[in-house]
């Protein structure tokens, strides 16, 4: 019996659903199901060419900015990104210029090429890392800042011997799933406040130029977008995600690259804050707000994506 009652949600869950939905879209188009025929007819109406085939075997990874590759009767291929919302959107309710409007357009931005990240690393090292040798009674010699910067700060995981031992002791002390920004809230907030208050216009400009190049590349790497709404999974008897029921009422819109507005960053604002309702649950946050040329803004964070490593941010 099919069901769509999902008890657990999170990043991994959302990725599984996205992958299953993309597979469903690709199979629907290639097998010319009723839903696939709707997608095909609308594509021809929008672009003037018939879809020959769609492939997603090498798409959707960290090194690509698109979810599928479409081959059409123009004998050319189009890199296409799908943006989905579970909310019901009418066929006329989508925005061609902003295909991410009902979803999220995220561009991951690593910060190893931006000089202010090194300054943040030094503040973090002096304020948060150095005291841990005494606080956690770590016997091996404290690493140098240069070693921390080279082996840990910008990388997917810590690799220096000191940081690996610190990670192990930290988890034993605070819990396997403890977050540094909560367990070290005062230290991290001190770093964030010092950094945000000392950020210069020159550092802002450097970041803006760097981030804009990343955003431009991510947008230019797509030839078209497919906005979808209401493609909600059920689970069949074999535990597989199926979308046949919801696809009959799903809505969608194709957008071409020439239709899409590519935002230009005019300024950024970096501030420190404490999130959460109660102090015990609060987390030290380094907020980043983008101001764009169309008078809109978007907020995200400057943060570590792993235990005191992989310092990065994104555009949303």
N, C-alpha and C positions, 0 to 999 in steps of 0.2 A: 504493500500500500504506500502510495506517495505521501510525503509530508514535507512541510517547509518550516517546521518548528526547530530552529537552531538554538541550542543552549549556550554555546560558546562562540564568541566573536572576538576578533582582533586582527592584527596585520596578516598573520598566516592564513586565517580563515578567509579574509577578504581577497587575498591573492589566489587562493584555491577557487573561490567563486568566480573571480575575474577570468582565470585561465579556462575554467569550464565554460563560461559564457562566450569567450572568444572562440573556443572550439565549436560551440554550438552555432555561432554566427557563420563561421567558415564552412562547416558541414551543411548548413541550411542553404547557403549560396551555391556551393559546389553540387549538391544533390538536387537542387531546384525544388525544394519543398515549397508549400504554399507561402510560408514566411520568407523563404529565400527568394521566391519570385517577386514578392513585394519589394525586397531590397534591390533586386536586379532592375526592376522597372523604374524605381525611383532614381537609381544610379544613372541609368540611361537618360532619364529626363533631366537630371542635373548636369551631367558631363557630356552627353551626346554620344557615348560609346557603350557597347554591351560588355558586361563582365564575362571574361572567358574562364577565369579560375581565380581562386584566392588561396593563399598559403600563409601559415603562421608558425612554421616549424622553427625558424631562426629569429623570431621576433619576441618582443616583450621583455628582453633581458636588460641588464644594467648598461649594456653598450649600445642599445638601440632606443630610439624615441618614438617607436610606433609598434602597433600590435599585429598588423597583418600586411601582406603585400598583394596587391590586386593587379592582375593582368587583364587588360581589356582589349577591345577590337582596334584600338589605336596602335597596337603592337608595342605599347609602352607599359611599364609597371608603375603603380602608385603606392607609396608608403602611407599606410592609413592608421590612424589612432582612433580607438573607440573610447568614448566617454559615456558612462552610464549613470543613471540615477534611478533608484527604486521608486521614486515619486512618479505619479502619473503626470505626464506632460503632453499637451495636445500637439498634433502635428505642426501647428502654427505657433506653438509656444517656445520652440527652440530659437536660438540666436546664431545665425550663420557666422557672424563676426567673432563671437565668443563661444565656441563649441564646448568649452569647459564650464560654462556658466552654471549649469545644474549639477556639476560634478566638481572635480579639482584638477587643475593643470599644475602638476608639480615638476619642478626641475631641480634635481639634486645638485648642489654646488659645494664641491670640496674647497677647502680654504688654504691649502698648502702654498698657493701662489700669491696669497695676499699677506702683506707684511704685518698688518695689525694682528694676525693670528699668532705670530711669533711673540708679540708683546703680551697677548692674552695668555699664551703658554707660560711665559716667564712669571706673570702674576700668579697663575695657578700653581706653578711649581713651588714658588716661594711660600705661598699662603696655605695651600692644601697638601702638597706632597711632602715637603721637607719635615713638617711636624709629625708625620706618620711613623717615622723611625722610633721616636720615643713613645708616641701614643699607643702603638700596636706592638712595641717591643720587638721590632724586626732586627735580627742579628746581622744579616748580610749588609755590606757597605751601601750607603745611600748612593744612588746613581747621580751623575752630574746632569745639569740642565741640558747640555748638548746631547747627551745620550737619550734623555727623555724625549727631546724634540725629534731626534733622528729615528728612534725605535718605536715610540709609543704614540705620541700626540696626534699625528695625522693618519695613523694606520688603522685598519679594520679591527685589530686586537692588540693588546699589549704584548711585547716580546722581550723586553729587558727582564733580567732575572729579578730585580728588585720589584718591578711593577707586577710581575706574575705572582710573587709572594704576597705583595700587598693586596692584590685581588683575592687571593685565597683567604688571608686573614680577615679581610673586610667582610666577606660572605659568611665566615664563621661567626663573626662578631655581630653583624647586623641582619643576617638572614640571606638565604640563597638568592632571593629575588629583590633584595634591597637596592634602592636607587641612590647613587652618590649624592644627587641634588637634594635628597631628603635627609639622608643620614648625616651629611655634612652641610646642612642648610646654611648655617652661619658663615662658615668659611667660604662656601661657594658664593653666597650673596655678597660677601665682602669683596671678592674678586670681581663679580659682575658690576657692583657699584663703582669700584675704582676704574674699571675699564670703560664703562659707559660714560662716566663723567670726564674722562681724559681723551675720548675719541676726537681726533682732529678732523678738520674739513679735508685735509690732504688724504687722510686714511679713508674717509668716506668716499672721496672721488675715486680712489684706487679700487675700492670694493665695487662701486657702481659700474665702472668700466669693465671690470672682470666679470661681474654677474650679468651685465647686459650682453656680453659676448656669449656666455653660456646659454642665456635665454634665446638670443637670436639663432644660435646653432640648433637648439632643440626645436624651435618653431620651423626653421627652414628645412629640417630633416623630415618633415611630414609633407606629403603632397595633398592629403585630404584627411578629414575627420568624419567619424560616424557617431553622431549623438544617438543614444538609445535610452528608452524609458520603460520601466515596468517589466523587464525580463527577469523574473524572480524564480529561483530554482526550487524544485521539489527533489526529493530523494527517492529513487526507486528501490525495489526489493534487493538489488545488488549493492546498494549504498552509493550509487552513482547519481550525480546531479543531472536533472533533466529540466528542460525549459519549454516543452511543447505546449503546456497549458497556457502559460503566461504570454507566449509569443503571439498568440492569436489576437491579443488586444494591445500588444506593445506598439509604441510609436518610435519614430526615428527621423533623422535628417542628415543628409550628407553636406559637407562644406568643403570647398576647395581652398588651397593655400592662398589664392588671391582674395578670397572673401574675408580672411581672418585678420583681426587686429593684433599686431605684435606690440605689446606694451613697452614703453620707454621709461626707464627709471630716472626720475628727476632728483630725488633725494632719498635718504634713509634716516631713520631715527632708531637709536639703540638705547634701551632702558633696562634697568634691573627691577625685578619684582618678586613677590612671594605669592604663589598660587595656592589655592585650597582654602577651605572654610575654617579648619582648625589647625593650630600650629603644628601639632603632631603629624598632620597629613600634608602640610605645606611643602612646596618644592621651590628651590631657588631657580629663577628663570631669567635668561638673558633674551629679552624681546627684540625682534627686528621688524620694523615696519617700512615697507616700500611705499613711496609716493610716486604716482605715475603721471604721464603727460595728459591723460584724460581726466585729471582731478580725482581719480579713485586712489584707493590705498589697499594694501594687503599685508597681513601680519603673520609672522612665523617666528622661529627661534634660531639663535646661534647655540649649538649644543654638541655634546659628544654623542655619537651613535653606538658607542660601546663603553666598556668600563674605562673612563678617563682616556679615551682614544677616539680616533676618527672624528676630529673636530670639523664640523661642516654645518651647512644650512640648506635651505631650499627656497625656491620661489613658488608661491601658491596663488 
